[in-house]
Amino acid sequence: MHWSMNVVVAAIWCLAPLLAFAFASDAIVRACSKLPLILRLLVPLLFGVPYLLAGTPWNRIHWLPIYFFLPVIVAVLLWHAKQADPEQRGDWRDVAILLVLGVAVDLRWFEPAWPAHLSIFSKLILLDSGLYGFLVIRQLTNVGFDLRIQRQDVFIGFRELLWIAPIVIPIGLLLGFLHFRAHIPEARATLVAVLVTFFLIAVPEEIFFRGWIQNLLERRLGSTVALCITAVIFGLSHFNKRATHFNWRYVLLATIAGLFYGRAWRSQNRIAASAITHTCVDAVWALWL
């Protein structure tokens, strides 16, 4: 697949905020906090630039307000949430934003704005908007988005994988959802698949479900209830995957998996740990099940 220079720049533009927050979140928050409030709230306008560079031309006018102003609306609402809820126990604005971002990604509301092979850009723009809003504007604590991998992240990530495998694999086989495949993958293709899964699937989903939803729920409901509710929400988000109807098998297995991803995250409040478990599960499934 050949990408034009515009598309390459758009991809870098989308990934830059994600990687910047992953490796220098504290520095970004400190730098942005020095800006006047109006500038802090207008910075998210920059997240819409990739659409100008690589979006679908014939729908540009219709989609431009969404990609430029939705990130600003997220920032403004989270600023008000910060003022109304300084103890960070969760505000209706937090719920509204998570609902809009989650449903927009799950139901692919904004993906028609892009050529089919670039639809991931929509997800990345919404993720960038959420990261900026929750980390810079809301300054939500305990998100744990730091991809400077530590030894403990790897230990916890694989520990939860060892817990989940003997539970999910037999259930999946019994339900006919999983099927063993004798397959020896090529090393290079496997590495690429693992990296893509980690950065474009596991990390975004772990930020959303564990770093934001489970994190906020814990403050009101306690860690166990928050873990269970988040796992159910995570499972339900898979209702329309790999099927044209309500895929209850996928929902069940994703809910069980969500319990272990949530356990990995809450061990030290680190996205890296749960993303490792998540990536390993997806990789094992894609390669051998």
Protein Blocks (a to p, Z undefined) as FASTA:
>chain_A
ZZdfklmmmmmmmmmmmmmmmmmmmmmmmmmmmpcfklmmmmmmmmmmmmmmmmcfklmm
mmmmmmmmmmmmmmmmmmmmmmmmmnonopfklmmmmmmmmmmmmnommmmmpcfklmmm
mmmmmmmmmmmmmmmmnopghklpafbdcfklmmmmmmmmmmmmmmmmmmmmmnomaccd
dddddfklmmmmmmmmmmmmmmmmmmmmmmmmmmmmmmmnojklmmmmmmmmmmmmmmmg
oiabdcfklmmmmmmmmmmmmmmmmmnopaklmmmmmmmmmmmmmmmZZ
